Amino acid sequence: MLGTAGSSKRCERCGHWRSLLFDYHRPAPDCIVPAPQTSSSTPLEVAKMILRPTTTFTASKTLSRLRFPSAVNSTTPKHCVAQPITRARAHAKMSQSHACCTVPPIVSDGYKEKGEWITIDGMKTYATGPKDAKQALLVVYDIFGFFPQTLQGADILAHGDKERPYQVFMPDFFEGSPADISWYPPDTDEKGKKLGEFLKTKAAPPKTLERIPKVLSEIKSQRSSIQDWGILGYCWGGKIVNLSSQQGTPFKAAASCHPAMVDENDAPGITIPFAMLPSKDESKEDVEKWQKAVKVKNIVQWWPNQVHGFMAARSDLKDPAVEADYKKAYNLLLNWFHENMADASSKL
């Protein structure tokens, strides 16, 4: 189980098992769940600092200081990395797979999902892929919840390679109340406050992290064929993936797409192969610091022509350039999970 594996120790406050770096800090070395800070950040500051909007807005100088890990700052990057891919300390070159030839054509409008809707831990959950597949992926959506582009991505991962399918599950962690996509980018005070409040409450990582063990357990009780798990997240979900990839994780491989809240302090504790796919809107500085601190097999591939969210809710698949990179990115994910889930299976 997620909460008892490895040498992790449960916290007496909440029973959770890992360190969280979202507006929290460690109270003591023996407690792996940080205590809330005594001073809180305003919703407006949270929205500004976390999601790094491409269009900036002015925050009031009277707002209290935001206490976040030092790797996060309020400067929107003016440029992105020139080279589309960086591989630092990757232990092996990613191999191509049959997926490159079998990923189906992308549907730009009116997509009809291939999976079904089930209930897991009381949450509406999108489930797709053959029920007898031995490997599964948990997908953590972005703050905007279920969108056709995100569901199509789940179907690609499940069915994109007929020789290597996955069972894919995407729970509705926001339980029917995701953020309104009109809030992004938070280029007005009103939108910033709404988005920031959402991030501090409903989207606070501890709420999601503590549900993952039960989600996996309940899925396993219904799908006994599953032997290995991988995890994938978009934007806010990328933070959940970082925090779910630490010591004692039940996952064998991880990937984070156009991630939010990239923090170098998360990196040293990651224990499984990790792929990060930043867009042009992510901070080059934060991503480079994160990668330098990672101690396990990893890749970082930049998408310098794509916006934050191009693989999920904010993807404009009617644009041929976006559609092409969307397909390439999902090919990369399939190859990544193929290679690293295969490595995991061979060690069983």
NUVOLUM-346562 format. One record per residue (C-alpha): residue number from 1; x, y, z. Coordinates in nm, 2 decimals, padded with zeros to 4 digits. Layout:
<atoms>
[NUM; [X; Y; Z]]
...
</atoms>
This chain:
<atoms>
[1; [00.00; 00.00; 00.00]]
[2; [00.11; 00.36; -00.07]]
[3; [00.10; 00.46; 00.30]]
[4; [00.31; 00.18; 00.44]]
[5; [00.56; 00.09; 00.18]]
[6; [00.94; 00.15; 00.22]]
[7; [01.06; 00.33; 00.53]]
[8; [00.80; 00.60; 00.53]]
[9; [00.64; 00.69; 00.86]]
[10; [00.29; 00.81; 00.90]]
[11; [00.22; 01.15; 01.04]]
[12; [00.01; 01.16; 01.36]]
[13; [-00.18; 01.47; 01.23]]
[14; [-00.33; 01.31; 00.92]]
[15; [-00.19; 00.96; 00.86]]
[16; [-00.03; 01.07; 00.54]]
[17; [00.30; 00.95; 00.42]]
[18; [00.51; 01.20; 00.23]]
[19; [00.64; 01.55; 00.23]]
[20; [00.43; 01.82; 00.07]]
[21; [00.57; 02.14; -00.06]]
[22; [00.26; 02.35; -00.13]]
[23; [00.25; 02.63; 00.12]]
[24; [00.38; 02.40; 00.39]]
[25; [00.71; 02.34; 00.57]]
[26; [00.85; 02.05; 00.78]]
[27; [00.79; 02.09; 01.16]]
[28; [01.04; 01.82; 01.26]]
[29; [01.27; 01.56; 01.09]]
[30; [01.05; 01.26; 01.20]]
[31; [00.73; 01.40; 01.05]]
[32; [00.69; 01.35; 00.68]]
[33; [00.38; 01.57; 00.65]]
[34; [00.46; 01.94; 00.68]]
[35; [00.26; 02.16; 00.91]]
[36; [00.07; 02.46; 00.78]]
[37; [00.26; 02.78; 00.80]]
[38; [00.14; 03.03; 01.05]]
[39; [00.11; 03.31; 00.79]]
[40; [-00.10; 03.23; 00.48]]
[41; [-00.07; 03.36; 00.12]]
[42; [-00.35; 03.54; -00.04]]
[43; [-00.53; 03.37; -00.32]]
[44; [-00.42; 03.64; -00.57]]
[45; [-00.05; 03.57; -00.49]]
[46; [-00.10; 03.19; -00.51]]
[47; [-00.24; 03.22; -00.86]]
[48; [00.03; 03.46; -00.97]]
[49; [00.32; 03.26; -00.84]]
[50; [00.21; 02.90; -00.92]]
[51; [00.07; 02.90; -01.26]]
[52; [00.31; 03.16; -01.42]]
[53; [00.06; 03.32; -01.66]]
[54; [00.19; 03.43; -01.99]]
[55; [00.00; 03.76; -01.94]]
[56; [00.10; 03.91; -01.61]]
[57; [-00.12; 04.12; -01.38]]
[58; [-00.05; 04.36; -01.10]]
[59; [-00.09; 04.24; -00.74]]
[60; [-00.15; 04.48; -00.46]]
[61; [00.16; 04.58; -00.26]]
[62; [-00.04; 04.55; 00.06]]
[63; [-00.07; 04.17; 00.02]]
[64; [00.12; 03.97; 00.27]]
[65; [00.44; 03.81; 00.16]]
[66; [00.41; 03.47; -00.01]]
[67; [00.60; 03.20; 00.17]]
[68; [00.69; 02.94; -00.09]]
[69; [01.00; 02.73; -00.15]]
[70; [01.28; 02.94; -00.28]]
[71; [01.28; 02.79; -00.63]]
[72; [00.95; 02.96; -00.70]]
[73; [00.95; 03.33; -00.80]]
[74; [00.70; 03.58; -00.95]]
[75; [00.89; 03.65; -01.27]]
[76; [00.73; 03.51; -01.58]]
[77; [01.02; 03.38; -01.80]]
[78; [01.09; 03.59; -02.11]]
[79; [01.23; 03.31; -02.32]]
[80; [01.24; 02.93; -02.32]]
[81; [01.52; 02.69; -02.39]]
[82; [01.65; 02.70; -02.75]]
[83; [01.70; 02.32; -02.78]]
[84; [01.38; 02.11; -02.77]]
[85; [01.53; 01.83; -02.56]]
[86; [01.76; 01.81; -02.26]]
[87; [01.88; 01.48; -02.11]]
[88; [02.08; 01.52; -01.79]]
[89; [02.18; 01.21; -01.60]]
[90; [01.95; 00.99; -01.80]]
[91; [02.08; 00.63; -01.76]]
[92; [01.96; 00.51; -02.09]]
[93; [01.84; 00.65; -02.42]]
[94; [01.47; 00.62; -02.48]]
[95; [01.40; 00.36; -02.74]]
[96; [01.14; 00.39; -03.01]]
[97; [00.84; 00.15; -03.00]]
[98; [00.56; 00.03; -03.21]]
[99; [00.36; 00.32; -03.07]]
[100; [00.51; 00.56; -03.32]]
[101; [00.33; 00.38; -03.60]]
[102; [00.00; 00.30; -03.43]]
[103; [-00.11; 00.61; -03.24]]
[104; [-00.45; 00.69; -03.40]]
[105; [-00.52; 01.01; -03.59]]
[106; [-00.60; 01.30; -03.36]]
[107; [-00.97; 01.42; -03.36]]
[108; [-00.96; 01.80; -03.35]]
[109; [-01.33; 01.86; -03.27]]
[110; [-01.62; 01.66; -03.14]]
[111; [-01.42; 01.38; -02.98]]
[112; [-01.61; 01.08; -02.86]]
[113; [-01.43; 00.90; -02.57]]
[114; [-01.36; 00.53; -02.60]]
[115; [-01.38; 00.44; -02.23]]
[116; [-01.65; 00.43; -01.96]]
[117; [-01.74; 00.61; -01.65]]
[118; [-01.71; 00.42; -01.32]]
[119; [-01.71; 00.52; -00.95]]
[120; [-01.38; 00.49; -00.75]]
[121; [-01.36; 00.60; -00.39]]
[122; [-01.69; 00.78; -00.45]]
[123; [-01.55; 00.98; -00.74]]
[124; [-01.66; 00.97; -01.10]]
[125; [-01.37; 00.82; -01.28]]
[126; [-01.29; 00.78; -01.65]]
[127; [-01.16; 00.43; -01.73]]
[128; [-01.03; 00.33; -02.06]]
[129; [-00.83; 00.04; -02.21]]
[130; [-00.86; -00.34; -02.21]]
[131; [-00.97; -00.47; -01.87]]
[132; [-00.72; -00.76; -01.90]]
[133; [-00.42; -00.53; -01.95]]
[134; [-00.15; -00.60; -01.68]]
[135; [-00.02; -00.25; -01.66]]
[136; [-00.22; 00.06; -01.56]]
[137; [-00.17; 00.44; -01.56]]
[138; [-00.32; 00.68; -01.31]]
[139; [-00.38; 01.01; -01.48]]
[140; [-00.42; 01.33; -01.27]]
[141; [-00.59; 01.59; -01.48]]
[142; [-00.52; 01.97; -01.47]]
[143; [-00.73; 02.21; -01.26]]
[144; [-00.99; 02.24; -01.53]]
[145; [-01.10; 01.88; -01.49]]
[146; [-01.24; 01.66; -01.77]]
[147; [-01.19; 01.80; -02.12]]
[148; [-01.22; 01.62; -02.45]]
[149; [-00.85; 01.68; -02.52]]
[150; [-00.76; 01.52; -02.19]]
[151; [-00.99; 01.23; -02.24]]
[152; [-00.85; 01.18; -02.59]]
[153; [-00.50; 01.17; -02.44]]
[154; [-00.61; 00.90; -02.20]]
[155; [-00.75; 00.69; -02.49]]
[156; [-00.42; 00.73; -02.68]]
[157; [-00.23; 00.60; -02.38]]
[158; [-00.47; 00.31; -02.34]]
[159; [-00.51; 00.21; -02.71]]
[160; [-00.23; 00.38; -02.89]]
[161; [-00.01; 00.07; -02.91]]
[162; [-00.22; -00.24; -02.98]]
[163; [00.07; -00.46; -02.88]]
[164; [00.11; -00.28; -02.54]]
[165; [-00.22; -00.15; -02.41]]
[166; [-00.28; 00.00; -02.07]]
[167; [-00.57; 00.04; -01.84]]
[168; [-00.60; 00.41; -01.77]]
[169; [-00.79; 00.57; -01.49]]
[170; [-00.86; 00.94; -01.44]]
[171; [-01.05; 01.02; -01.12]]
[172; [-01.25; 01.34; -01.07]]
[173; [-01.05; 01.46; -00.77]]
[174; [-01.25; 01.79; -00.77]]
[175; [-01.58; 01.60; -00.76]]
[176; [-01.76; 01.79; -01.03]]
[177; [-01.63; 02.14; -00.93]]
[178; [-01.31; 02.21; -01.13]]
[179; [-01.16; 02.55; -01.19]]
[180; [-01.33; 02.76; -01.46]]
[181; [-01.11; 02.77; -01.77]]
[182; [-01.20; 03.14; -01.82]]
[183; [-00.99; 03.22; -01.51]]
[184; [-00.67; 03.14; -01.70]]
[185; [-00.46; 03.33; -01.76]]
[186; [-00.53; 03.52; -01.44]]
[187; [-00.47; 03.86; -01.60]]
[188; [-00.72; 04.05; -01.38]]
[189; [-00.74; 04.07; -01.00]]
[190; [-01.08; 03.90; -01.01]]
[191; [-00.96; 03.60; -01.21]]
[192; [-00.65; 03.58; -01.00]]
[193; [-00.84; 03.58; -00.67]]
[194; [-01.08; 03.31; -00.80]]
[195; [-00.80; 03.09; -00.93]]
[196; [-00.58; 03.14; -00.62]]
[197; [-00.86; 03.05; -00.38]]
[198; [-00.93; 02.73; -00.58]]
[199; [-00.56; 02.64; -00.56]]
[200; [-00.54; 02.70; -00.19]]
[201; [-00.86; 02.50; -00.10]]
[202; [-01.00; 02.24; -00.34]]
[203; [-00.67; 02.19; -00.52]]
[204; [-00.44; 02.18; -00.22]]
[205; [-00.22; 01.87; -00.29]]
[206; [-00.28; 01.70; 00.05]]
[207; [-00.64; 01.65; -00.03]]
[208; [-00.55; 01.46; -00.35]]
[209; [-00.25; 01.28; -00.22]]
[210; [-00.43; 01.12; 00.07]]
[211; [-00.69; 00.97; -00.16]]
[212; [-00.45; 00.80; -00.40]]
[213; [-00.39; 00.48; -00.18]]
[214; [-00.76; 00.41; -00.16]]
[215; [-00.81; 00.48; -00.53]]
[216; [-00.54; 00.23; -00.62]]
[217; [-00.67; -00.03; -00.37]]
[218; [-01.03; 00.00; -00.50]]
[219; [-00.93; -00.02; -00.86]]
[220; [-00.72; -00.33; -00.79]]
[221; [-01.02; -00.49; -00.62]]
[222; [-01.21; -00.45; -00.94]]
[223; [-00.93; -00.51; -01.19]]
[224; [-00.72; -00.80; -01.05]]
[225; [-00.52; -00.83; -01.37]]
[226; [-00.32; -00.51; -01.29]]
[227; [00.04; -00.58; -01.19]]
[228; [00.22; -00.25; -01.23]]
[229; [00.12; 00.12; -01.21]]
[230; [00.25; 00.43; -01.37]]
[231; [00.14; 00.79; -01.30]]
[232; [00.09; 01.09; -01.53]]
[233; [-00.02; 01.45; -01.45]]
[234; [-00.09; 01.77; -01.63]]
[235; [-00.02; 02.12; -01.48]]
[236; [-00.13; 02.10; -01.12]]
[237; [-00.14; 01.72; -01.17]]
[238; [00.23; 01.74; -01.24]]
[239; [00.29; 01.85; -00.88]]
[240; [00.08; 01.56; -00.75]]
[241; [00.30; 01.33; -00.97]]
[242; [00.62; 01.48; -00.82]]
[243; [00.50; 01.42; -00.47]]
[244; [00.37; 01.07; -00.55]]
[245; [00.70; 00.96; -00.69]]
[246; [00.89; 00.96; -00.36]]
[247; [01.02; 00.68; -00.14]]
[248; [00.76; 00.41; -00.09]]
[249; [00.57; 00.49; -00.41]]
[250; [00.36; 00.21; -00.57]]
[251; [00.43; 00.36; -00.91]]
[252; [00.70; 00.22; -01.15]]
[253; [00.74; 00.53; -01.37]]
[254; [00.61; 00.88; -01.39]]
[255; [00.55; 01.17; -01.63]]
[256; [00.46; 01.54; -01.58]]
[257; [00.33; 01.75; -01.87]]
[258; [00.35; 02.13; -01.87]]
[259; [00.39; 02.11; -01.49]]
[260; [00.30; 02.37; -01.24]]
[261; [00.48; 02.43; -00.91]]
[262; [00.81; 02.28; -01.03]]
[263; [01.04; 02.27; -00.72]]
[264; [01.39; 02.15; -00.70]]
[265; [01.32; 02.03; -00.34]]
[266; [01.09; 01.77; -00.47]]
[267; [01.35; 01.62; -00.70]]
[268; [01.60; 01.44; -00.47]]
[269; [01.33; 01.22; -00.32]]
[270; [01.20; 01.09; -00.65]]
[271; [01.28; 00.72; -00.67]]
[272; [01.13; 00.62; -01.01]]
[273; [01.21; 00.71; -01.37]]
[274; [01.06; 01.05; -01.44]]
[275; [00.98; 01.24; -01.76]]
[276; [00.90; 01.61; -01.77]]
[277; [00.75; 01.78; -02.07]]
[278; [00.75; 02.16; -02.02]]
[279; [00.59; 02.41; -02.25]]
[280; [00.73; 02.75; -02.35]]
[281; [00.54; 02.90; -02.05]]
[282; [00.73; 02.70; -01.78]]
[283; [01.03; 02.85; -01.60]]
[284; [01.35; 02.74; -01.76]]
[285; [01.54; 02.82; -01.43]]
[286; [01.30; 02.61; -01.22]]
[287; [01.30; 02.31; -01.45]]
[288; [01.68; 02.31; -01.48]]
[289; [01.72; 02.33; -01.10]]
[290; [01.47; 02.04; -01.06]]
[291; [01.66; 01.83; -01.32]]
[292; [02.00; 01.89; -01.16]]
[293; [01.86; 01.77; -00.83]]
[294; [01.70; 01.45; -00.97]]
[295; [01.90; 01.14; -00.88]]
[296; [01.72; 00.88; -01.09]]
[297; [01.67; 00.82; -01.46]]
[298; [01.49; 01.12; -01.61]]
[299; [01.43; 01.31; -01.93]]
[300; [01.32; 01.67; -01.99]]
[301; [01.18; 01.75; -02.33]]
[302; [01.08; 02.11; -02.40]]
[303; [00.80; 02.21; -02.64]]
[304; [00.91; 02.56; -02.72]]
[305; [00.63; 02.64; -02.96]]
[306; [00.34; 02.52; -02.73]]
[307; [00.15; 02.69; -02.45]]
[308; [00.10; 02.57; -02.10]]
[309; [-00.18; 02.31; -02.13]]
[310; [-00.13; 02.20; -02.49]]
[311; [-00.16; 01.83; -02.40]]
[312; [-00.48; 01.88; -02.20]]
[313; [-00.76; 02.14; -02.15]]
[314; [-00.60; 02.43; -02.33]]
[315; [-00.50; 02.24; -02.64]]
[316; [-00.63; 02.39; -02.96]]
[317; [-00.63; 02.08; -03.18]]
[318; [-00.77; 02.27; -03.47]]
[319; [-00.43; 02.42; -03.51]]
[320; [-00.22; 02.18; -03.72]]
[321; [00.10; 02.27; -03.53]]
[322; [-00.06; 02.20; -03.20]]
[323; [-00.21; 01.88; -03.32]]
[324; [00.13; 01.76; -03.45]]
[325; [00.30; 01.83; -03.12]]
[326; [00.01; 01.69; -02.92]]
[327; [00.06; 01.36; -03.11]]
[328; [00.44; 01.37; -03.08]]
[329; [00.41; 01.43; -02.71]]
[330; [00.18; 01.13; -02.65]]
[331; [00.41; 00.92; -02.86]]
[332; [00.69; 01.02; -02.63]]
[333; [00.48; 00.93; -02.32]]
[334; [00.39; 00.59; -02.46]]
[335; [00.76; 00.51; -02.54]]
[336; [00.86; 00.63; -02.19]]
[337; [00.61; 00.41; -02.01]]
[338; [00.68; 00.12; -02.24]]
[339; [01.05; 00.14; -02.16]]
[340; [01.03; 00.20; -01.79]]
[341; [00.73; -00.01; -01.71]]
[342; [00.90; -00.30; -01.90]]
[343; [01.21; -00.24; -01.68]]
[344; [00.98; -00.26; -01.37]]
[345; [00.82; -00.58; -01.49]]
[346; [01.15; -00.75; -01.55]]
[347; [01.25; -00.69; -01.19]]
[348; [00.95; -00.86; -01.04]]
</atoms>
